[in-house]
């Protein structure tokens, strides 16, 4: 056992996992389906669908991709009541309702076009 390397000895780096292997990709959207026995409400007065069967959640990477905003900008707009607040999915998970984010983007386009 003088300085000869061991055959089965592996470097610690060989057994390290990549950061991406520890957590699932958060770029997936989550669709929640409600039981069909529930009544379906009419669309809201603001034109957005309030049908719970059509609720789709967006995680932060998708919201950033759709809006073109950074994480800091998204949360700053939420604090200023200028962007839809996220829905809490669990103790450490939030997501945005797709229809609310879409409505916000349409309002931004409309405001930009009418201001010019």
N, CA, C and O of each residue as an XYZ file, in Angstrom:
464
protein
N       0.831     -1.172      0.000
C       0.000      0.000      0.000
C       0.878      1.239      0.000
O       0.507      2.263      0.572
N       2.016      1.156     -0.623
C       2.852      2.342     -0.717
C       2.205      3.344     -1.621
O       1.011      3.419     -1.329
N       2.470      4.001     -2.430
C       1.771      5.074     -3.143
C       0.919      4.613     -4.292
O       0.525      5.451     -5.103
N       0.600      3.323     -4.427
C      -0.198      2.830     -5.553
C      -1.662      3.214     -5.373
O      -2.195      3.091     -4.270
N      -2.321      3.676     -6.430
C      -3.739      4.039     -6.326
C      -4.609      2.800     -6.147
O      -4.295      1.740     -6.688
N      -5.668      2.921     -5.414
C      -6.604      1.823     -5.219
C      -7.489      1.692     -6.449
O      -7.880      2.692     -7.050
N      -7.801      0.466     -6.818
C      -8.597      0.252     -8.025
C     -10.024      0.766     -7.876
O     -10.562      1.368     -8.806
N     -10.637      0.539     -6.731
C     -12.039      0.913     -6.555
C     -12.217      2.293     -5.931
O     -13.344      2.737     -5.712
N     -11.133      2.955     -5.652
C     -11.250      4.283     -5.044
C     -11.714      5.278     -6.103
O     -11.168      5.332     -7.205
N     -12.702      6.042     -5.760
C     -13.220      7.045     -6.697
C     -13.054      8.415     -6.069
O     -13.130      8.568     -4.849
N     -12.832      9.382     -6.893
C     -12.695     10.732     -6.362
C     -14.057     11.211     -5.871
O     -15.083     10.816     -6.425
N     -14.085     12.054     -4.845
C     -15.378     12.540     -4.337
C     -16.206     13.249     -5.400
O     -17.435     13.214     -5.355
N     -15.546     13.885     -6.351
C     -16.274     14.605     -7.391
C     -17.101     13.670     -8.262
O     -18.108     14.076     -8.841
N     -16.666     12.408     -8.352
C     -17.383     11.446     -9.186
C     -18.782     11.179     -8.653
O     -19.694     10.885     -9.425
N     -18.959     11.278     -7.341
C     -20.236     10.970     -6.736
C     -21.082     12.201     -6.459
O     -22.195     12.080     -5.949
N     -20.589     13.348     -6.776
C     -21.371     14.559     -6.564
C     -22.451     14.669     -7.617
O     -22.227     14.381     -8.793
N     -23.603     15.082     -7.189
C     -24.694     15.305     -8.135
C     -24.657     16.734     -8.627
O     -24.208     17.643     -7.929
N     -25.130     16.907     -9.822
C     -25.293     18.257    -10.341
C     -26.477     18.900     -9.639
O     -27.395     18.208     -9.201
N     -26.456     20.205     -9.532
C     -27.546     20.931     -8.870
C     -28.884     20.616     -9.527
O     -29.905     20.533     -8.844
N     -28.889     20.440    -10.842
C     -30.143     20.182    -11.553
C     -30.726     18.814    -11.209
O     -31.923     18.597    -11.404
N     -29.912     17.885    -10.703
C     -30.425     16.569    -10.348
C     -31.165     16.592     -9.020
O     -31.963     15.694     -8.748
N     -30.917     17.601     -8.183
C     -31.556     17.671     -6.889
C     -32.969     18.211     -6.941
O     -33.812     17.811     -6.137
N     -33.243     19.097     -7.855
C     -34.576     19.689     -7.904
C     -35.179     19.511     -9.279
O     -34.492     19.485    -10.301
N     -36.468     19.391     -9.259
C     -37.175     19.246    -10.522
C     -37.164     20.559    -11.268
O     -37.014     21.622    -10.667
N     -37.318     20.489    -12.544
C     -37.389     21.701    -13.346
C     -38.638     22.472    -12.962
O     -39.735     21.913    -12.939
N     -38.476     23.756    -12.661
C     -39.625     24.561    -12.264
C     -40.267     25.241    -13.470
O     -41.187     26.043    -13.310
N     -39.798     24.932    -14.661
C     -40.333     25.587    -15.841
C     -41.590     24.904    -16.375
O     -42.111     25.282    -17.424
N     -42.072     23.898    -15.650
C     -43.287     23.216    -16.089
C     -44.510     23.914    -15.519
O     -44.503     24.382    -14.381
N     -45.549     23.976    -16.321
C     -46.783     24.563    -15.796
C     -47.622     23.462    -15.151
O     -47.519     22.292    -15.519
N     -48.423     23.840    -14.219
C     -49.247     22.897    -13.464
C     -50.703     23.215    -13.756
O     -51.137     24.356    -13.600
N     -51.456     22.209    -14.179
C     -52.877     22.389    -14.443
C     -53.655     21.658    -13.368
O     -53.427     20.474    -13.116
N     -54.562     22.361    -12.744
C     -55.399     21.759    -11.716
C     -56.801     21.579    -12.274
O     -57.409     22.539    -12.750
N     -57.318     20.360    -12.221
C     -58.666     20.067    -12.683
C     -59.572     19.909    -11.480
O     -59.215     19.248    -10.505
N     -60.732     20.510    -11.549
C     -61.710     20.410    -10.477
C     -62.723     19.328    -10.851
O     -62.908     19.035    -12.033
N     -63.375     18.735     -9.854
C     -64.394     17.728    -10.160
C     -65.487     18.309    -11.048
O     -65.840     19.482    -10.929
N     -66.017     17.480    -11.935
C     -67.026     17.941    -12.886
C     -68.373     18.221    -12.233
O     -69.235     18.850    -12.847
N     -68.567     17.765    -11.004
C     -69.855     17.958    -10.352
C     -70.062     19.395     -9.885
O     -71.189     19.789     -9.586
N     -68.976     20.192     -9.819
C     -69.110     21.566     -9.364
C     -69.726     22.434    -10.456
O     -69.529     22.197    -11.648
N     -70.473     23.443    -10.021
C     -71.048     24.368    -10.989
C     -69.959     25.222    -11.593
O     -68.981     25.558    -10.925
N     -70.124     25.574    -12.848
C     -69.155     26.402    -13.527
C     -69.657     27.832    -13.552
O     -70.708     28.100    -14.134
N     -68.935     28.755    -12.938
C     -69.371     30.145    -12.913
C     -69.212     30.814    -14.274
O     -68.437     30.362    -15.117
N     -69.944     31.879    -14.468
C     -69.853     32.659    -15.693
C     -68.545     33.443    -15.709
O     -67.951     33.670    -14.655
N     -68.082     33.867    -16.906
C     -66.877     34.681    -16.966
C     -67.043     35.946    -16.138
O     -68.139     36.496    -16.033
N     -65.936     36.400    -15.551
C     -65.962     37.575    -14.694
C     -66.246     38.843    -15.476
O     -66.201     38.849    -16.706
N     -66.533     39.896    -14.769
C     -66.858     41.172    -15.411
C     -65.654     41.765    -16.136
O     -65.822     42.605    -17.020
N     -64.433     41.335    -15.773
C     -63.240     41.860    -16.430
C     -62.876     41.068    -17.684
O     -61.844     41.332    -18.301
N     -63.715     40.096    -18.068
C     -63.490     39.338    -19.289
C     -62.626     38.102    -19.085
O     -62.493     37.288    -19.999
N     -62.042     37.948    -17.914
C     -61.215     36.774    -17.655
C     -62.111     35.603    -17.273
O     -63.149     35.788    -16.637
N     -61.711     34.410    -17.661
C     -62.477     33.223    -17.329
C     -62.309     32.904    -15.854
O     -61.189     32.865    -15.346
N     -63.404     32.679    -15.175
C     -63.341     32.280    -13.767
C     -63.641     30.796    -13.629
O     -63.837     30.304    -12.518
N     -63.679     30.084    -14.739
C     -63.933     28.659    -14.750
C     -62.736     27.942    -14.130
O     -61.629     27.995    -14.666
N     -62.956     27.281    -13.014
C     -61.857     26.629    -12.323
C     -61.292     25.446    -13.095
O     -60.172     25.018    -12.815
N     -62.031     24.904    -14.061
C     -61.501     23.820    -14.881
C     -60.390     24.315    -15.802
O     -59.586     23.516    -16.283
N     -60.335     25.606    -16.050
C     -59.363     26.157    -16.989
C     -58.183     26.833    -16.309
O     -57.411     27.517    -16.981
N     -58.016     26.669    -15.005
C     -56.926     27.325    -14.292
C     -55.618     26.591    -14.575
O     -55.508     25.385    -14.357
N     -54.636     27.336    -15.063
C     -53.299     26.800    -15.291
C     -52.311     27.691    -14.565
O     -52.401     28.917    -14.636
N     -51.371     27.079    -13.871
C     -50.383     27.838    -13.125
C     -49.071     27.941    -13.891
O     -48.659     27.010    -14.584
N     -48.430     29.086    -13.750
C     -47.115     29.320    -14.334
C     -46.115     29.498    -13.205
O     -46.388     30.210    -12.239
N     -44.973     28.866    -13.317
C     -43.910     29.079    -12.343
C     -43.071     30.272    -12.798
O     -43.229     30.751    -13.921
N     -42.189     30.745    -11.939
C     -41.442     31.973    -12.187
C     -40.684     31.983    -13.514
O     -40.742     32.998    -14.209
N     -39.974     30.920    -13.914
C     -39.269     30.984    -15.200
C     -40.196     31.247    -16.387
O     -39.820     31.942    -17.331
N     -41.404     30.690    -16.336
C     -42.358     30.936    -17.418
C     -42.870     32.369    -17.387
O     -43.033     32.996    -18.433
N     -43.127     32.892    -16.181
C     -43.589     34.277    -16.052
C     -42.520     35.227    -16.584
O     -42.827     36.187    -17.291
N     -41.272     34.955    -16.241
C     -40.164     35.785    -16.733
C     -40.069     35.720    -18.257
O     -39.829     36.737    -18.908
N     -40.255     34.535    -18.824
C     -40.168     34.382    -20.279
C     -41.316     35.104    -20.983
O     -41.111     35.731    -22.022
N     -42.509     35.018    -20.427
C     -43.676     35.650    -21.046
C     -43.596     37.163    -20.964
O     -43.885     37.858    -21.939
N     -43.205     37.675    -19.804
C     -43.217     39.128    -19.582
C     -41.935     39.808    -20.020
O     -41.943     41.001    -20.326
N     -40.835     39.074    -20.056
C     -39.549     39.683    -20.358
C     -38.969     40.432    -19.178
O     -38.003     41.179    -19.331
N     -39.548     40.243    -17.997
C     -39.091     40.929    -16.791
C     -38.179     40.019    -15.976
O     -38.227     38.794    -16.096
N     -37.350     40.641    -15.146
C     -36.512     39.879    -14.224
C     -37.326     39.519    -12.987
O     -38.420     40.043    -12.780
N     -36.789     38.629    -12.173
C     -37.445     38.241    -10.925
C     -37.646     39.463    -10.032
O     -38.712     39.637     -9.440
N     -36.624     40.304     -9.937
C     -36.710     41.497     -9.098
C     -37.801     42.431     -9.592
O     -38.548     42.992     -8.791
N     -37.899     42.602    -10.896
C     -38.921     43.487    -11.459
C     -40.321     42.942    -11.236
O     -41.243     43.700    -10.937
N     -40.485     41.639    -11.377
C     -41.799     41.020    -11.152
C     -42.255     41.275     -9.724
O     -43.386     41.707     -9.499
N     -41.376     41.007     -8.750
C     -41.760     41.186     -7.350
C     -41.924     42.659     -6.981
O     -42.725     42.988     -6.105
N     -41.178     43.550     -7.635
C     -41.371     44.987     -7.385
C     -42.745     45.429     -7.884
O     -43.421     46.210     -7.214
N     -43.163     44.943     -9.045
C     -44.487     45.273     -9.569
C     -45.595     44.696     -8.680
O     -46.642     45.321     -8.509
N     -45.368     43.513     -8.120
C     -46.352     42.915     -7.214
C     -46.496     43.786     -5.971
O     -47.609     44.052     -5.518
N     -45.365     44.230     -5.421
C     -45.415     45.115     -4.244
C     -46.169     46.394     -4.550
O     -46.886     46.913     -3.695
N     -46.013     46.912     -5.773
C     -46.706     48.136     -6.182
C     -48.118     47.894     -6.684
O     -48.754     48.811     -7.203
N     -48.621     46.670     -6.538
C     -49.981     46.305     -6.969
C     -50.179     46.506     -8.474
O     -51.294     46.763     -8.927
N     -49.091     46.386     -9.248
C     -49.174     46.557    -10.696
C     -49.064     45.240    -11.450
O     -49.121     45.236    -12.679
N     -48.908     44.130    -10.750
C     -48.763     42.816    -11.370
C     -49.531     41.820    -10.500
O     -49.576     41.977     -9.280
N     -50.135     40.796    -11.112
C     -50.907     39.831    -10.319
C     -50.028     39.123     -9.287
O     -48.901     38.725     -9.584
N     -50.545     38.975     -8.105
C     -49.823     38.276     -7.043
C     -49.853     36.772     -7.307
O     -50.805     36.265     -7.900
N     -48.821     36.062     -6.873
C     -48.810     34.613     -7.075
C     -49.761     33.906     -6.114
O     -50.183     34.466     -5.103
N     -50.081     32.674     -6.454
C     -50.904     31.797     -5.630
C     -49.959     30.851     -4.896
O     -49.053     30.283     -5.506
N     -50.162     30.681     -3.618
C     -49.303     29.775     -2.846
C     -49.743     28.338     -3.108
O     -50.901     27.985     -2.885
N     -48.807     27.509     -3.583
C     -49.095     26.106     -3.864
C     -48.688     25.206     -2.707
O     -49.232     24.116     -2.536
N     -47.753     25.657     -1.936
C     -47.250     24.885     -0.807
C     -46.426     25.799      0.072
O     -46.407     27.011     -0.143
N     -45.741     25.237      1.064
C     -44.970     26.082      1.969
C     -43.840     26.850      1.286
O     -43.481     27.943      1.724
N     -43.278     26.289      0.218
C     -42.167     26.956     -0.460
C     -42.375     27.055     -1.960
O     -41.405     27.172     -2.710
N     -43.608     27.012     -2.408
C     -43.869     27.051     -3.848
C     -45.007     28.015     -4.152
O     -46.053     27.987     -3.504
N     -44.785     28.871     -5.151
C     -45.821     29.771     -5.629
C     -45.898     29.670     -7.138
O     -44.956     29.228     -7.796
N     -47.027     30.085     -7.676
C     -47.210     30.100     -9.125
C     -48.212     31.199     -9.456
O     -48.959     31.654     -8.590
N     -48.219     31.611    -10.695
C     -49.136     32.651    -11.154
C     -50.200     32.002    -12.025
O     -49.937     31.012    -12.707
N     -51.403     32.565    -11.999
C     -52.496     32.077    -12.831
C     -52.242     32.581    -14.254
O     -52.076     33.780    -14.479
N     -52.213     31.649    -15.207
C     -51.870     31.984    -16.592
C     -52.768     33.086    -17.151
O     -52.271     33.999    -17.811
N     -54.069     33.024    -16.905
C     -54.993     34.015    -17.462
C     -54.729     35.408    -16.892
O     -54.896     36.405    -17.596
N     -54.317     35.487    -15.622
C     -54.020     36.790    -15.022
C     -52.757     37.401    -15.624
O     -52.707     38.604    -15.879
N     -51.740     36.574    -15.850
C     -50.504     37.064    -16.468
C     -50.781     37.494    -17.905
O     -50.269     38.515    -18.363
N     -51.589     36.714    -18.608
C     -51.936     37.059    -19.995
C     -52.706     38.379    -20.043
O     -52.443     39.227    -20.896
N     -53.660     38.549    -19.119
C     -54.424     39.796    -19.056
C     -53.498     40.982    -18.791
O     -53.666     42.042    -19.393
N     -52.529     40.815    -17.903
C     -51.579     41.880    -17.597
C     -50.772     42.249    -18.836
O     -50.559     43.430    -19.110
N     -50.316     41.230    -19.596
C     -49.532     41.522    -20.801
C     -50.383     42.251    -21.836
O     -49.899     43.173    -22.493
N     -51.638     41.851    -21.987
C     -52.517     42.534    -22.941
C     -52.759     43.986    -22.529
O     -52.794     44.878    -23.377
N     -52.926     44.221    -21.217
C     -53.104     45.592    -20.736
C     -51.863     46.433    -20.991
O     -51.966     47.612    -21.327
N     -50.680     45.822    -20.831
C     -49.432     46.563    -21.083
C     -49.312     46.946    -22.558
O     -48.900     48.059    -22.883
N     -49.671     46.023    -23.445
C     -49.612     46.309    -24.877
C     -50.603     47.411    -25.216
O     -50.275     48.345    -25.947
N     -51.816     47.302    -24.684
C     -52.849     48.309    -24.962
C     -52.398     49.684    -24.457
O     -52.531     50.676    -25.173
N     -51.866     49.752    -23.234
C     -51.409     51.009    -22.661
C     -50.255     51.587    -23.489
O     -50.167     52.801    -23.669
N     -49.393     50.734    -23.979
C     -48.249     51.187    -24.766
C     -48.700     51.731    -26.110
O     -48.178     52.741    -26.583
N     -49.673     51.064    -26.729
C     -50.157     51.487    -28.047
C     -50.978     52.770    -27.962
O     -50.876     53.624    -28.842
N     -51.781     52.915    -26.928
C     -52.632     54.089    -26.813
C     -51.841     55.320    -26.360
O     -52.254     56.448    -26.632
N     -50.724     55.123    -25.682
C     -49.890     56.226    -25.233
C     -49.076     56.825    -26.379
O     -48.698     57.995    -26.329
N     -48.813     56.043    -27.387
C     -47.954     56.503    -28.487
C     -48.674     57.356    -29.477
O     -48.074     57.811    -30.451
